[in-house]
């Protein structure tokens, strides 16, 4: 018998018991909805966290000295940062680059002192896409230029610890390339509040040319070149492509390699979500198996008669497998129709849970979490869910189909 005839018969068979079929389809829709919800929350939330972390300084890919990750000192530099940035801009998927100098410093005022980690940057080459602090809450203003003299921007928590305000004098002390201690007097031109308490308590921004001069660096020398991508999932590809364009003593690292704490947190959460999704799919497969098995057992006499009039075992097997396939396809179609509305709302407006986390906000590995929870699933994640649902449904139908193919005409006809 032609496959089209088997498919048609299978379609009619699944609707012979509408209640059972609808209950099974509801189970598929519910399972897909939960899988899309958990996967979409993860794709959106973790993507935002990665982008926020990149915009705080390091980028999605960072080029730095090979030893800087283990021993971050101002002596570990990239000697020709402009050439590295130019090479990065030639790679597909790269949106922006930024050259920065980072290191440890001691800040002191007349009333207090605190250790911090400074970032030297060029304000003229920073945008909202490369430096997330530009759209934070500001008092005062951002640095005016790369060579602005006697200027510093502090985080709100650090300013409070130093008892400093706009216009206050601050002395920062650093160790230059030669190991000499250098102290510089600056004034606070801006105070920024990011919503991440640990970041605000240690944030110090300095003009890159000024700090380069005091550290004894050559023009174009920097501790890192931050590379920003259109999609953080391309980080490994870009890092691999950039590896041949960096100096021998430098290395291109992905955001996960440069920020292992954040990468570990995301991996742990994604692993937990996958375990939960596997449990959902197992329960879903069990429900589909029960439906198909009961259906086959109720129709053993029918299968025996079909075998008696010429149906071959492989055709009976194929008939039940077609029933499984129809359940999977109709279930996926129903899932799309049911999920479309809630997904659109959650992907555009999200859920505001700011009241739950309080005024201080929430952070992970120094990265402030967005108080709006969105659901946005990557296309490949949606494809995986669809493939898993179809595979689970087909696997659930294997044993019932095998039982149908083994129907004995003589035994089945005697069944009442």
HELIX and SHEET records of a PDB file:
HELIX    1   1 UNK A    3  UNK A   14  1                                  12    
HELIX    2   2 UNK A   18  UNK A   53  1                                  36    
HELIX    3   3 UNK A   54  UNK A   58  3                                   5    
HELIX    4   4 UNK A   81  UNK A   89  1                                   9    
HELIX    5   5 UNK A  123  UNK A  125  5                                   3    
HELIX    6   6 UNK A  132  UNK A  135  5                                   4    
HELIX    7   7 UNK A  156  UNK A  162  1                                   7    
HELIX    8   8 UNK A  197  UNK A  200  1                                   4    
HELIX    9   9 UNK A  208  UNK A  215  1                                   8    
HELIX   10  10 UNK A  232  UNK A  234  5                                   3    
HELIX   11  11 UNK A  235  UNK A  242  1                                   8    
HELIX   12  12 UNK A  243  UNK A  245  5                                   3    
HELIX   13  13 UNK A  255  UNK A  258  1                                   4    
HELIX   14  14 UNK A  260  UNK A  298  1                                  39    
HELIX   15  15 UNK A  300  UNK A  308  1                                   9    
HELIX   16  16 UNK A  313  UNK A  348  1                                  36    
HELIX   17  17 UNK A  354  UNK A  357  1                                   4    
HELIX   18  18 UNK A  379  UNK A  405  1                                  27    
HELIX   19  19 UNK A  409  UNK A  414  1                                   6    
SHEET    1   A 9 UNK A 137  UNK A 140  0                                        
SHEET    2   A 9 UNK A 181  UNK A 193 -1                                        
SHEET    3   A 9 UNK A 151  UNK A 155  1                                        
SHEET    4   A 9 UNK A 203  UNK A 207 -1                                        
SHEET    5   A 9 UNK A 113  UNK A 121  1                                        
SHEET    6   A 9 UNK A  94  UNK A 108 -1                                        
SHEET    7   A 9 UNK A 224  UNK A 229 -1                                        
SHEET    8   A 9 UNK A  61  UNK A  65 -1                                        
SHEET    9   A 9 UNK A 250  UNK A 254 -1                                        
SHEET    1   B 7 UNK A 137  UNK A 140  0                                        
SHEET    2   B 7 UNK A 181  UNK A 193 -1                                        
SHEET    3   B 7 UNK A 151  UNK A 155  1                                        
SHEET    4   B 7 UNK A 203  UNK A 207 -1                                        
SHEET    5   B 7 UNK A 113  UNK A 121  1                                        
SHEET    6   B 7 UNK A  94  UNK A 108 -1                                        
SHEET    7   B 7 UNK A 169  UNK A 175 -1                                        
SHEET    1   C 2 UNK A 351  UNK A 352  0                                        
SHEET    2   C 2 UNK A 372  UNK A 373 -1                                        
SHEET    1   D 2 UNK A 363  UNK A 364  0                                        
SHEET    2   D 2 UNK A 367  UNK A 368 -1                                        
END                                                                             
